Amino acid sequence: MSGSGNAKRKQAQQKQARKRADKSHQRDREQSHTHLPKVGTKADQEHLHRQRQADLIGFGRFKVGRGVSIALVVIALMALVGVLALLVFTD
């Protein structure tokens, strides 16, 4: 009786292993590999230029909402007033 239970468990484990292997192979096929050009060639320079442009897309485009900006300015001014008050009113 326990022999058939072990066989079923082993079959289930093998099925899961095949499923994982299939997913892994499918993921490998979906990811395209780009071969890099030889270093120092014109193609290499173009590749570096394109890569640098792609890295800079969206750089510095972090937008803070108007309300957040106003709140930050108010907090900074309050901190400045507090520091000045400490300096003026402390003996």
N, C-alpha and C positions, 0 to 999 in steps of 0.2 A: 504494500500500500504506500509506504513512504517512498519507494522507488519511483512511482509514477508522479508523485508530487514534486520530487526533485527534477524529473525530466520536464515537467511543465514549467517549473521555475527557470530552468536552463533555457528552454525554448523562448520564454518571455524575455529573458536577458539578451539572448541572441537577436531577437527581433528589435529590441530597443537599441542595441549596438549598431545594427544595420541602418536603422532610422537616423541615428546620430551621424553615421558615416555618410549617408546620402545627403543630409543637410550640409555637412561640411564640404562635400564635393560640389554641391550646388552653389554654395557661397563662394567657393574658389572660382567657379566658372563665371559667376556674376561680376566679380571684381576684375576689372581690366588692369593689366599691368602696362605701364608706359615705360619704354626703354629710354634711358637717358642718353643724350648725344655725347660723343667723345669730348673730353675736357679741352678747352682752348679753341674749339672750332667756332665758326660763325653760328652754327646751329645751337651750340651750347650757350653762346651769348644771347641768342633770341629766346631760348628756353628760360634762362635766368631772368631776362627782362619780363617775359610773360608771367613768370612765377612771382616776381616782385610786385607787379601790378595787381595780381590776384590777391596777394597778401595785404595790399593797402586798400582794397575795396572796402568801403565802409569805415575806414579808420577816421576817428574824430567825429563820427556822426552820432555820438551819444547825445540825445536830446533830453534835457530836463524840462519838465513842465513849468509853465509860468508861475503857478502857485508855489511850487517847490523852490524856485529861484527867489521869490519874494520872501518866503519863510527863512531861507538861508541868510539872506541879507539882514532881515530883522534880528535873527539870532546873533549874527556877527556884531551888529550894532549894539545889541543889549550887552554882549560880552565886553565890548569896548567901553561902554558907559560904566559897567560894573568895575572894570579894572581902573578906570579913571577915578571913580568914586572912592575906591579903596586907597588910591594914592593921595587924593586930596583930603579925605576925612580921617585918615589915620595919623596919629601923632608919632 
